[in-house]
């Protein structure tokens, strides 16, 4: 075997060793990532917010302040409801959300039958903002905290 052949063989052996080392490192990385994902699945679990009452104060600090009791229907149903409330541009249709979702699916107390209820109390936009904010927080697994 010539000196050139020996160098080629050594280079090929070195390349094969480098590839084997790289594959072993990638395999170790893959195992580490799989273990991380498994651990995060367990450690990232949060309390389920479904069917737990929340209380939203509307017109806070005003003469016509009132409180709504709302209940989250769960992520799967909430996601579908939110999709139903989207307009043709992808935004939330406030009237549809309040009439078809907030009143019929989310507000537990007081019992509200139409949007006219808000005409006798005020705070319709405040109610929408609070209800939709709470709704989004729940979808994202964050318990709602009412701001002062």
C-alpha positions, 0 to 999 in steps of 0.5 A: 500500500502506498503512502497515498493509499494509507492517507486515503484510508486514514481520511476515510476512517476519520470521516467514518468516525466523525460521522459515527460520532455525529450520529451518536451525538444526534441520537443523544440529543434526540433522546434528551429532547424526548425526555424534555418533552415527556417531563414538560408534558407532566410539569406544564399541566395546569388546573382545568378552568372548565365549569368554574365560575368567574365574576366580572364587574361591569361599570366598576365604580360607577352608579350602575355597576353590576357583576356577571357570573360567567362559566368557561365551557372548555377549550374545545367548545370555546375554540369552536365558539370563537371561530363561529364569532369571526367575521369575514375579515377574521376579526370577532363580530362583537354583536354575534359574540355577545348575542350568540355566545356570551348570552347563550353560552357563557353568562350564568347569572343574571339570566339575560335573554337579549342585548336589550338588557344592556340598554337598561344598565349600560356598559355594553362595550365594557361587558364585551371587553371583560367577557371576551378578555376572560374568555381569551384568558381561559382559552390560554389557560390563564385564570382571569384576574380582574384589574382594579 
